[in-house]
Amino acid sequence: MPVPMLRLAGFYFAYYAALGAFTPYWSLYLQSQGMGVAA
């Protein structure tokens, strides 16, 4: 694999890994800020 392709693959891996680790707790954060489900 060429270097630019590896960089892009690494970026997407890190992006979606962070998104996958962060997303489950987003609703809990919003609830702690006083926002309901409809917000």
C-alpha angles and dihedrals in degrees: 000000000000118000097250090054091051091050091051092047090049091049093051092046092052092043096052093039090055091044091050092049094046103041099070091058098045094089091049090052092050091049091051088054090056098256120137131220093270094054 
